[in-house]
Amino acid sequence: MNERTFKWELTQGLVLELVSLDKEARRDFFKNLPIENVPMGSLMDTSKVEVDDIGQVTFTVTPQEFHYNPLGTVHGGLAATMLDSCNSISANCQLDKGLLTMTTDIRVNYLRPMTVTTGEVTASAEIEKIGRRVIFVTGTLRDKDGKVYATANSTEIIVEFPPK
């Protein structure tokens, strides 16, 4: 039997801190947020999060056996989680104070299976369009050679926080 333990240290008040920041400060917030403070990042074993100058985000993970489904390949939930995370945070990096985004829908296309031999993969997001109420984002999951394993299109609704 295999066993895996993971740890995280969830910092209280992160949402309130985030919504108090403008676009540039949000980018710094996510650049400097330790992945061990994000329970899902720790659970998925995310190794790196990067944010570029325009707020588009990449998440990196190396598929492991604990990511496997019963068929002996990486469960699609890993790709979906990585893509949803990078898309959503990229959208949040486009907003100013008092606003947040939440994923309203995501469509993931799985193009090829991943295994432990796939090696490190990176999910990257690209903002397609910023509207008044929604942001459209496309994410791509690639290996180090640029081979695409999955893509995702998501719609991120813009909400006021705290709600009025």
N, CA and C atoms as an extended XYZ file, in Angstrom:
492
Properties=species:S:1:pos:R:3:atomname:S:1:resname:S:1:resid:I:1 pbc="F F F"
N         0.832       -1.174        0.000 N   MET     1
C         0.000        0.000        0.000 CA  MET     1
C         0.882        1.244        0.000 C   MET     1
N         0.531        2.200       -0.843 N   ASN     2
C         1.235        3.473       -0.892 CA  ASN     2
C         0.531        4.475        0.007 C   ASN     2
N         1.264        5.475        0.424 N   GLU     3
C         0.694        6.496        1.286 CA  GLU     3
C         1.285        7.844        0.914 C   GLU     3
N         0.456        8.875        1.050 N   ARG     4
C         0.912       10.226        0.752 CA  ARG     4
C         0.350       11.163        1.804 C   ARG     4
N         1.196       12.047        2.276 N   THR     5
C         0.772       13.055        3.229 CA  THR     5
C         1.050       14.416        2.614 C   THR     5
N         0.134       15.340        2.792 N   PHE     6
C         0.385       16.694        2.329 CA  PHE     6
C        -0.017       17.666        3.411 C   PHE     6
N         0.582       18.835        3.368 N   LYS     7
C         0.340       19.847        4.386 CA  LYS     7
C         0.050       21.175        3.717 C   LYS     7
N        -0.694       21.994        4.417 N   TRP     8
C        -0.937       23.350        3.967 CA  TRP     8
C        -1.145       24.219        5.180 C   TRP     8
N        -0.989       25.499        4.971 N   GLU     9
C        -1.217       26.451        6.042 CA  GLU     9
C        -2.073       27.569        5.460 C   GLU     9
N        -3.373       27.391        5.554 N   LEU    10
C        -4.317       28.353        5.005 CA  LEU    10
C        -4.292       29.636        5.839 C   LEU    10
N        -3.996       30.723        5.175 N   THR    11
C        -3.955       32.016        5.831 CA  THR    11
C        -5.345       32.630        5.798 C   THR    11
N        -5.872       32.973        6.962 N   GLN    12
C        -7.194       33.579        7.044 CA  GLN    12
C        -7.155       35.000        6.461 C   GLN    12
N        -8.246       35.399        5.837 N   GLY    13
C        -8.361       36.766        5.346 CA  GLY    13
C        -7.755       37.022        3.981 C   GLY    13
N        -7.348       35.964        3.267 N   LEU    14
C        -6.732       36.178        1.954 CA  LEU    14
C        -7.684       36.850        0.964 C   LEU    14
N        -8.959       36.472        0.984 N   VAL    15
C        -9.919       37.067        0.044 CA  VAL    15
C       -10.044       38.565        0.303 C   VAL    15
N       -10.148       38.938        1.566 N   LEU    16
C       -10.262       40.361        1.890 CA  LEU    16
C        -9.018       41.135        1.463 C   LEU    16
N        -7.863       40.504        1.643 N   GLU    17
C        -6.624       41.150        1.194 CA  GLU    17
C        -6.627       41.301       -0.324 C   GLU    17
N        -6.992       40.235       -1.033 N   LEU    18
C        -6.991       40.272       -2.496 CA  LEU    18
C        -7.905       41.358       -3.044 C   LEU    18
N        -9.130       41.456       -2.547 N   VAL    19
C       -10.074       42.435       -3.101 CA  VAL    19
C        -9.702       43.870       -2.769 C   VAL    19
N        -8.771       44.054       -1.847 N   SER    20
C        -8.330       45.415       -1.532 CA  SER    20
C        -7.222       45.888       -2.468 C   SER    20
N        -6.787       45.017       -3.389 N   LEU    21
C        -5.646       45.318       -4.253 CA  LEU    21
C        -6.065       45.704       -5.667 C   LEU    21
N        -5.263       46.570       -6.306 N   ASP    22
C        -5.473       46.879       -7.715 CA  ASP    22
C        -4.776       45.812       -8.568 C   ASP    22
N        -4.870       45.936       -9.897 N   LYS    23
C        -4.332       44.915      -10.809 CA  LYS    23
C        -2.863       44.589      -10.545 C   LYS    23
N        -2.037       45.627      -10.490 N   GLU    24
C        -0.606       45.395      -10.333 CA  GLU    24
C        -0.291       44.717       -8.997 C   GLU    24
N        -0.945       45.169       -7.944 N   ALA    25
C        -0.714       44.574       -6.629 CA  ALA    25
C        -1.219       43.132       -6.576 C   ALA    25
N        -2.294       42.830       -7.317 N   ARG    26
C        -2.795       41.451       -7.368 CA  ARG    26
C        -1.767       40.528       -8.005 C   ARG    26
N        -1.124       41.010       -9.028 N   ARG    27
C        -0.098       40.190       -9.679 CA  ARG    27
C         1.018       39.860       -8.707 C   ARG    27
N         1.443       40.860       -7.937 N   ASP    28
C         2.476       40.626       -6.923 CA  ASP    28
C         1.966       39.685       -5.834 C   ASP    28
N         0.700       39.851       -5.450 N   PHE    29
C         0.082       38.995       -4.436 CA  PHE    29
C         0.205       37.525       -4.842 C   PHE    29
N        -0.175       37.207       -6.091 N   PHE    30
C        -0.114       35.813       -6.545 CA  PHE    30
C         1.311       35.353       -6.790 C   PHE    30
N         2.190       36.242       -7.241 N   LYS    31
C         3.599       35.871       -7.413 CA  LYS    31
C         4.225       35.455       -6.095 C   LYS    31
N         3.810       36.113       -5.023 N   ASN    32
C         4.435       35.895       -3.721 CA  ASN    32
C         3.652       34.980       -2.791 C   ASN    32
N         2.520       34.459       -3.243 N   LEU    33
C         1.711       33.578       -2.407 CA  LEU    33
C         2.356       32.193       -2.360 C   LEU    33
N         2.810       31.760       -1.192 N   PRO    34
C         3.422       30.423       -1.112 CA  PRO    34
C         2.397       29.338       -1.453 C   PRO    34
N         2.756       28.418       -2.323 N   ILE    35
C         1.829       27.376       -2.765 CA  ILE    35
C         1.363       26.525       -1.594 C   ILE    35
N         2.189       26.423       -0.547 N   GLU    36
C         1.767       25.640        0.609 CA  GLU    36
C         0.647       26.321        1.396 C   GLU    36
N         0.341       27.574        1.073 N   ASN    37
C        -0.790       28.268        1.695 CA  ASN    37
C        -2.083       28.062        0.908 C   ASN    37
N        -2.021       27.304       -0.167 N   VAL    38
C        -3.195       27.035       -0.984 CA  VAL    38
C        -3.480       25.530       -0.906 C   VAL    38
N        -4.528       25.123       -0.170 N   PRO    39
C        -4.762       23.688        0.023 CA  PRO    39
C        -4.834       22.892       -1.282 C   PRO    39
N        -5.519       23.388       -2.312 N   MET    40
C        -5.628       22.633       -3.561 CA  MET    40
C        -4.277       22.521       -4.252 C   MET    40
N        -3.470       23.565       -4.200 N   GLY    41
C        -2.131       23.508       -4.784 CA  GLY    41
C        -1.267       22.471       -4.098 C   GLY    41
N        -1.383       22.399       -2.793 N   SER    42
C        -0.638       21.399       -2.034 CA  SER    42
C        -1.136       19.991       -2.348 C   SER    42
N        -2.458       19.823       -2.387 N   LEU    43
C        -3.041       18.516       -2.683 CA  LEU    43
C        -2.614       18.011       -4.062 C   LEU    43
N        -2.624       18.879       -5.069 N   MET    44
C        -2.255       18.487       -6.426 CA  MET    44
C        -0.751       18.376       -6.620 C   MET    44
N         0.024       18.858       -5.636 N   ASP    45
C         1.486       18.850       -5.692 CA  ASP    45
C         2.023       19.833       -6.725 C   ASP    45
N         1.356       20.975       -6.831 N   THR    46
C         1.806       22.044       -7.725 CA  THR    46
C         3.191       22.484       -7.275 C   THR    46
N         4.115       22.607       -8.223 N   SER    47
C         5.484       22.942       -7.853 CA  SER    47
C         5.826       24.405       -8.080 C   SER    47
N         5.094       25.069       -8.982 N   LYS    48
C         5.468       26.445       -9.306 CA  LYS    48
C         4.248       27.189       -9.838 C   LYS    48
N         4.139       28.458       -9.451 N   VAL    49
C         3.129       29.362       -9.982 CA  VAL    49
C         3.866       30.612      -10.441 C   VAL    49
N         3.612       31.022      -11.672 N   GLU    50
C         4.237       32.236      -12.191 CA  GLU    50
C         3.165       33.152      -12.739 C   GLU    50
N         3.412       34.456      -12.622 N   VAL    51
C         2.495       35.476      -13.126 CA  VAL    51
C         3.323       36.440      -13.961 C   VAL    51
N         2.921       36.654      -15.226 N   ASP    52
C         3.685       37.579      -16.070 CA  ASP    52
C         3.228       39.021      -15.835 C   ASP    52
N         3.820       39.936      -16.575 N   ASP    53
C         3.557       41.361      -16.367 CA  ASP    53
C         2.145       41.796      -16.716 C   ASP    53
N         1.434       40.997      -17.506 N   ILE    54
C         0.046       41.360      -17.822 CA  ILE    54
C        -0.950       40.503      -17.046 C   ILE    54
N        -0.435       39.730      -16.105 N   GLY    55
C        -1.304       38.982      -15.209 CA  GLY    55
C        -1.765       37.637      -15.717 C   GLY    55
N        -1.089       37.095      -16.709 N   GLN    56
C        -1.432       35.758      -17.169 CA  GLN    56
C        -0.581       34.759      -16.390 C   GLN    56
N        -1.242       33.693      -15.923 N   VAL    57
C        -0.668       32.800      -14.930 CA  VAL    57
C        -0.305       31.450      -15.527 C   VAL    57
N         0.761       30.830      -14.971 N   THR    58
C         1.101       29.447      -15.297 CA  THR    58
C         1.249       28.667      -13.995 C   THR    58
N         0.799       27.418      -14.029 N   PHE    59
C         0.931       26.479      -12.922 CA  PHE    59
C         1.718       25.284      -13.440 C   PHE    59
N         2.649       24.780      -12.652 N   THR    60
C         3.474       23.649      -13.054 CA  THR    60
C         3.306       22.498      -12.064 C   THR    60
N         3.237       21.286      -12.598 N   VAL    61
C         3.122       20.084      -11.788 CA  VAL    61
C         3.811       18.939      -12.532 C   VAL    61
N         4.326       17.989      -11.785 N   THR    62
C         4.866       16.769      -12.377 CA  THR    62
C         3.924       15.635      -11.994 C   THR    62
N         3.228       15.030      -12.975 N   PRO    63
C         2.297       13.949      -12.651 CA  PRO    63
C         2.984       12.817      -11.900 C   PRO    63
N         2.292       12.354      -10.867 N   GLN    64
C         2.786       11.275      -10.018 CA  GLN    64
C         1.753       10.148       -9.983 C   GLN    64
N         2.140        9.026       -9.446 N   GLU    65
C         1.242        7.883       -9.359 CA  GLU    65
C        -0.025        8.206       -8.560 C   GLU    65
N         0.071        9.075       -7.563 N   PHE    66
C        -1.114        9.405       -6.776 CA  PHE    66
C        -2.127       10.239       -7.555 C   PHE    66
N        -1.765       10.680       -8.754 N   HIS    67
C        -2.710       11.368       -9.645 CA  HIS    67
C        -3.473       10.372      -10.538 C   HIS    67
N        -3.147        9.094      -10.458 N   TYR    68
C        -3.692        8.098      -11.381 CA  TYR    68
C        -5.167        7.782      -11.133 C   TYR    68
N        -5.816        7.404      -12.243 N   ASN    69
C        -7.171        6.839      -12.201 CA  ASN    69
C        -7.028        5.311      -12.242 C   ASN    69
N        -8.121        4.564      -12.185 N   PRO    70
C        -8.011        3.093      -12.211 CA  PRO    70
C        -7.436        2.519      -13.503 C   PRO    70
N        -7.375        3.331      -14.563 N   LEU    71
C        -6.854        2.845      -15.847 CA  LEU    71
C        -5.334        2.930      -15.941 C   LEU    71
N        -4.696        3.527      -14.936 N   GLY    72
C        -3.242        3.622      -14.952 CA  GLY    72
C        -2.716        4.843      -15.676 C   GLY    72
N        -3.568        5.846      -15.849 N   THR    73
C        -3.138        7.132      -16.400 CA  THR    73
C        -3.566        8.220      -15.421 C   THR    73
N        -3.051        9.424      -15.639 N   VAL    74
C        -3.387       10.539      -14.761 CA  VAL    74
C        -4.864       10.887      -14.921 C   VAL    74
N        -5.541       11.025      -13.802 N   HIS    75
C        -6.962       11.388      -13.790 CA  HIS    75
C        -7.139       12.761      -14.430 C   HIS    75
N        -8.184       12.916      -15.210 N   GLY    76
C        -8.468       14.183      -15.879 CA  GLY    76
C        -8.680       15.341      -14.923 C   GLY    76
N        -8.995       15.033      -13.681 N   GLY    77
C        -9.178       16.080      -12.679 CA  GLY    77
C        -7.923       16.893      -12.431 C   GLY    77
N        -6.756       16.290      -12.623 N   LEU    78
C        -5.515       17.051      -12.460 CA  LEU    78
C        -5.441       18.140      -13.523 C   LEU    78
N        -5.648       17.780      -14.783 N   ALA    79
C        -5.616       18.760      -15.860 CA  ALA    79
C        -6.690       19.824      -15.653 C   ALA    79
N        -7.896       19.394      -15.299 N   ALA    80
C        -8.998       20.342      -15.101 CA  ALA    80
C        -8.689       21.313      -13.969 C   ALA    80
N        -8.139       20.804      -12.876 N   THR    81
C        -7.810       21.662      -11.739 CA  THR    81
C        -6.721       22.662      -12.098 C   THR    81
N        -5.682       22.196      -12.761 N   MET    82
C        -4.585       23.094      -13.142 CA  MET    82
C        -5.078       24.179      -14.101 C   MET    82
N        -5.886       23.779      -15.074 N   LEU    83
C        -6.390       24.747      -16.050 CA  LEU    83
C        -7.383       25.725      -15.422 C   LEU    83
N        -8.272       25.228      -14.582 N   ASP    84
C        -9.219       26.113      -13.905 CA  ASP    84
C        -8.477       27.111      -13.020 C   ASP    84
N        -7.470       26.648      -12.325 N   SER    85
C        -6.706       27.521      -11.429 CA  SER    85
C        -5.990       28.623      -12.204 C   SER    85
N        -5.290       28.275      -13.256 N   CYS    86
C        -4.549       29.313      -13.995 CA  CYS    86
C        -5.506       30.259      -14.719 C   CYS    86
N        -6.624       29.740      -15.241 N   ASN    87
C        -7.589       30.612      -15.904 CA  ASN    87
C        -8.218       31.590      -14.920 C   ASN    87
N        -8.643       31.079      -13.775 N   SER    88
C        -9.324       31.906      -12.787 CA  SER    88
C        -8.405       32.977      -12.199 C   SER    88
N        -7.187       32.597      -11.852 N   ILE    89
C        -6.274       33.583      -11.279 CA  ILE    89
C        -5.866       34.614      -12.321 C   ILE    89
N        -5.706       34.198      -13.574 N   SER    90
C        -5.413       35.167      -14.638 CA  SER    90
C        -6.530       36.195      -14.755 C   SER    90
N        -7.774       35.734      -14.663 N   ALA    91
C        -8.918       36.653      -14.720 CA  ALA    91
C        -8.901       37.596      -13.520 C   ALA    91
N        -8.637       37.057      -12.328 N   ASN    92
C        -8.590       37.901      -11.136 CA  ASN    92
C        -7.494       38.955      -11.209 C   ASN    92
N        -6.423       38.665      -11.911 N   CYS    93
C        -5.325       39.626      -12.059 CA  CYS    93
C        -5.671       40.771      -13.016 C   CYS    93
N        -6.840       40.728      -13.648 N   GLN    94
C        -7.261       41.786      -14.562 CA  GLN    94
C        -8.161       42.819      -13.886 C   GLN    94
N        -8.496       42.573      -12.626 N   LEU    95
C        -9.498       43.390      -11.944 CA  LEU    95
C        -8.888       44.327      -10.909 C   LEU    95
N        -9.637       45.386      -10.611 N   ASP    96
C        -9.220       46.325       -9.582 CA  ASP    96
C        -9.960       46.061       -8.284 C   ASP    96
N        -9.735       46.911       -7.344 N   LYS    97
C       -10.268       46.787       -5.985 CA  LYS    97
C       -11.772       46.530       -5.967 C   LYS    97
N       -12.177       45.671       -5.037 N   GLY    98
C       -13.588       45.415       -4.805 CA  GLY    98
C       -14.227       44.389       -5.714 C   GLY    98
N       -13.438       43.796       -6.623 N   LEU    99
C       -13.987       42.816       -7.568 CA  LEU    99
C       -13.214       41.508       -7.502 C   LEU    99
N       -13.937       40.419       -7.755 N   LEU   100
C       -13.363       39.084       -7.863 CA  LEU   100
C       -13.989       38.386       -9.059 C   LEU   100
N       -13.352       37.313       -9.510 N   THR   101
C       -14.002       36.461      -10.507 CA  THR   101
C       -14.211       35.079       -9.920 C   THR   101
N       -15.208       34.411      -10.463 N   MET   102
C       -15.485       33.018      -10.127 CA  MET   102
C       -15.794       32.304      -11.436 C   MET   102
N       -15.334       31.075      -11.561 N   THR   103
C       -15.590       30.296      -12.771 CA  THR   103
C       -17.068       29.939      -12.836 C   THR   103
N       -17.720       30.338      -13.943 N   THR   104
C       -19.122       29.948      -14.126 CA  THR   104
C       -19.222       28.697      -14.970 C   THR   104
N       -18.300       28.530      -15.887 N   ASP   105
C       -18.248       27.283      -16.648 CA  ASP   105
C       -16.850       27.085      -17.194 C   ASP   105
N       -16.512       25.827      -17.389 N   ILE   106
C       -15.225       25.471      -17.968 CA  ILE   106
C       -15.434       24.233      -18.826 C   ILE   106
N       -14.851       24.263      -19.997 N   ARG   107
C       -14.902       23.106      -20.893 CA  ARG   107
C       -13.468       22.647      -21.105 C   ARG   107
N       -13.195       21.432      -20.688 N   VAL   108
C       -11.850       20.877      -20.811 CA  VAL   108
C       -11.835       19.864      -21.945 C   VAL   108
N       -10.854       19.987      -22.811 N   ASN   109
C       -10.647       19.031      -23.895 CA  ASN   109
C        -9.363       18.258      -23.604 C   ASN   109
N        -9.501       16.947      -23.455 N   TYR   110
C        -8.357       16.087      -23.166 CA  TYR   110
C        -7.831       15.544      -24.487 C   TYR   110
N        -6.585       15.858      -24.811 N   LEU   111
C        -6.038       15.508      -26.116 CA  LEU   111
C        -5.172       14.255      -26.109 C   LEU   111
N        -4.536       13.973      -24.975 N   ARG   112
C        -3.718       12.765      -24.842 CA  ARG   112
C        -3.539       12.458      -23.375 C   ARG   112
N        -3.300       11.188      -23.052 N   PRO   113
C        -3.145       10.820      -21.635 CA  PRO   113
C        -1.782       11.230      -21.086 C   PRO   113
N        -1.758       11.413      -19.771 N   MET   114
C        -0.505       11.667      -19.064 CA  MET   114
C        -0.225       10.479      -18.138 C   MET   114
N         1.057       10.216      -17.930 N   THR   115
C         1.503        9.210      -16.967 CA  THR   115
C         2.689        9.803      -16.210 C   THR   115
N         3.274        9.018      -15.325 N   VAL   116
C         4.445        9.511      -14.603 CA  VAL   116
C         5.625        9.758      -15.545 C   VAL   116
N         5.620        9.120      -16.706 N   THR   117
C         6.716        9.336      -17.657 CA  THR   117
C         6.551       10.622      -18.467 C   THR   117
N         5.398       11.273      -18.374 N   THR   118
C         5.171       12.526      -19.096 CA  THR   118
C         6.136       13.601      -18.633 C   THR   118
N         6.446       13.600      -17.357 N   GLY   119
C         7.315       14.640      -16.803 CA  GLY   119
C         6.528       15.903      -16.507 C   GLY   119
N         7.243       16.943      -16.212 N   GLU   120
C         6.641       18.216      -15.808 CA  GLU   120
C         5.727       18.784      -16.893 C   GLU   120
N         4.555       19.246      -16.474 N   VAL   121
C         3.617       19.907      -17.380 CA  VAL   121
C         3.255       21.273      -16.803 C   VAL   121
N         2.947       22.194      -17.707 N   THR   122
C         2.615       23.555      -17.299 CA  THR   122
C         1.291       23.961      -17.913 C   THR   122
N         0.398       24.429      -17.054 N   ALA   123
C        -0.877       24.993      -17.501 CA  ALA   123
C        -0.698       26.493      -17.603 C   ALA   123
N        -1.033       27.046      -18.754 N   SER   124
C        -0.899       28.495      -18.947 CA  SER   124
C        -2.213       29.057      -19.448 C   SER   124
N        -2.484       30.285      -19.038 N   ALA   125
C        -3.751       30.928      -19.386 CA  ALA   125
C        -3.512       32.124      -20.290 C   ALA   125
N        -4.491       32.379      -21.129 N   GLU   126
C        -4.479       33.566      -21.981 CA  GLU   126
C        -5.864       34.198      -21.927 C   GLU   126
N        -5.899       35.474      -21.603 N   ILE   127
C        -7.157       36.205      -21.571 CA  ILE   127
C        -7.607       36.447      -23.009 C   ILE   127
N        -8.808       36.007      -23.331 N   GLU   128
C        -9.354       36.198      -24.681 CA  GLU   128
C       -10.130       37.510      -24.792 C   GLU   128
N       -10.980       37.793      -23.763 N   LYS   129
C       -11.790       39.014      -23.809 CA  LYS   129
C       -12.228       39.363      -22.403 C   LYS   129
N       -12.141       40.649      -22.102 N   ILE   130
C       -12.623       41.148      -20.820 CA  ILE   130
C       -13.876       41.979      -21.097 C   ILE   130
N       -14.993       41.514      -20.573 N   GLY   131
C       -16.242       42.243      -20.712 CA  GLY   131
C       -16.583       42.964      -19.422 C   GLY   131
N       -17.752       43.570      -19.385 N   ARG   132
C       -18.181       44.279      -18.174 CA  ARG   132
C       -18.541       43.316      -17.049 C   ARG   132
N       -19.067       42.133      -17.412 N   ARG   133
C       -19.536       41.188      -16.395 CA  ARG   133
C       -18.837       39.835      -16.423 C   ARG   133
N       -18.150       39.528      -17.518 N   VAL   134
C       -17.446       38.249      -17.619 CA  VAL   134
C       -16.094       38.427      -18.302 C   VAL   134
N       -15.219       37.471      -18.024 N   ILE   135
C       -13.914       37.406      -18.681 CA  ILE   135
C       -13.801       36.019      -19.300 C   ILE   135
N       -13.399       35.966      -20.563 N   PHE   136
C       -13.223       34.695      -21.275 CA  PHE   136
C       -11.733       34.367      -21.304 C   PHE   136
N       -11.410       33.133      -20.899 N   VAL   137
C       -10.009       32.724      -20.769 CA  VAL   137
C        -9.815       31.362      -21.433 C   VAL   137
N        -8.664       31.186      -22.083 N   THR   138
C        -8.280       29.901      -22.658 CA  THR   138
C        -7.004       29.433      -21.981 C   THR   138
N        -7.008       28.189      -21.546 N   GLY   139
C        -5.828       27.605      -20.923 CA  GLY   139
C        -5.326       26.418      -21.720 C   GLY   139
N        -4.024       26.186      -21.646 N   THR   140
C        -3.401       25.072      -22.354 CA  THR   140
C        -2.428       24.373      -21.408 C   THR   140
N        -2.469       23.048      -21.397 N   LEU   141
C        -1.567       22.239      -20.578 CA  LEU   141
C        -0.565       21.561      -21.508 C   LEU   141
N         0.733       21.899      -21.327 N   ARG   142
C         1.791       21.406      -22.208 CA  ARG   142
C         2.920       20.773      -21.405 C   ARG   142
N         3.642       19.875      -22.072 N   ASP   143
C         4.861       19.352      -21.457 CA  ASP   143
C         6.035       20.256      -21.822 C   ASP   143
N         7.230       19.891      -21.361 N   LYS   144
C         8.404       20.750      -21.584 CA  LYS   144
C         8.779       20.876      -23.065 C   LYS   144
N         8.306       19.941      -23.896 N   ASP   145
C         8.595       20.004      -25.326 CA  ASP   145
C         7.497       20.731      -26.109 C   ASP   145
N         6.488       21.218      -25.413 N   GLY   146
C         5.409       21.949      -26.073 CA  GLY   146
C         4.240       21.089      -26.524 C   GLY   146
N         4.285       19.793      -26.251 N   LYS   147
C         3.185       18.899      -26.618 CA  LYS   147
C         1.975       19.230      -25.752 C   LYS   147
N         0.811       19.391      -26.395 N   VAL   148
C        -0.410       19.780      -25.686 CA  VAL   148
C        -1.154       18.529      -25.212 C   VAL   148
N        -1.507       18.520      -23.920 N   TYR   149
C        -2.236       17.408      -23.308 CA  TYR   149
C        -3.703       17.731      -23.071 C   TYR   149
N        -4.007       18.997      -22.829 N   ALA   150
C        -5.395       19.400      -22.596 CA  ALA   150
C        -5.521       20.904      -22.821 C   ALA   150
N        -6.726       21.322      -23.159 N   THR   151
C        -7.043       22.746      -23.262 CA  THR   151
C        -8.340       22.990      -22.497 C   THR   151
N        -8.562       24.245      -22.130 N   ALA   152
C        -9.800       24.586      -21.424 CA  ALA   152
C       -10.212       26.004      -21.754 C   ALA   152
N       -11.485       26.171      -22.033 N   ASN   153
C       -12.074       27.497      -22.203 CA  ASN   153
C       -12.977       27.724      -21.008 C   ASN   153
N       -12.818       28.875      -20.357 N   SER   154
C       -13.663       29.154      -19.205 CA  SER   154
C       -14.255       30.546      -19.284 C   SER   154
N       -15.376       30.682      -18.623 N   THR   155
C       -16.031       31.968      -18.447 CA  THR   155
C       -15.941       32.294      -16.974 C   THR   155
N       -15.415       33.462      -16.666 N   GLU   156
C       -15.230       33.906      -15.294 CA  GLU   156
C       -16.154       35.099      -15.055 C   GLU   156
N       -17.106       34.941      -14.141 N   ILE   157
C       -18.027       36.025      -13.843 CA  ILE   157
C       -17.354       37.009      -12.884 C   ILE   157
N       -17.577       38.285      -13.120 N   ILE   158
C       -17.020       39.338      -12.273 CA  ILE   158
C       -18.063       39.680      -11.209 C   ILE   158
N       -17.667       39.605       -9.944 N   VAL   159
C       -18.583       39.898       -8.839 CA  VAL   159
C       -17.966       40.930       -7.899 C   VAL   159
N       -18.826       41.707       -7.272 N   GLU   160
C       -18.377       42.626       -6.240 CA  GLU   160
C       -18.176       41.850       -4.940 C   GLU   160
N       -17.121       42.233       -4.209 N   PHE   161
C       -16.888       41.591       -2.929 CA  PHE   161
C       -16.425       42.622       -1.926 C   PHE   161
N       -17.022       42.693       -0.779 N   PRO   162
C       -18.162       41.860       -0.377 CA  PRO   162
C       -19.412       42.237       -1.143 C   PRO   162
N       -20.313       41.280       -1.319 N   PRO   163
C       -21.560       41.555       -2.069 CA  PRO   163
C       -22.369       42.657       -1.395 C   PRO   163
N       -23.029       43.438       -2.226 N   LYS   164
C       -23.867       44.528       -1.693 CA  LYS   164
C       -25.288       44.099       -1.575 C   LYS   164
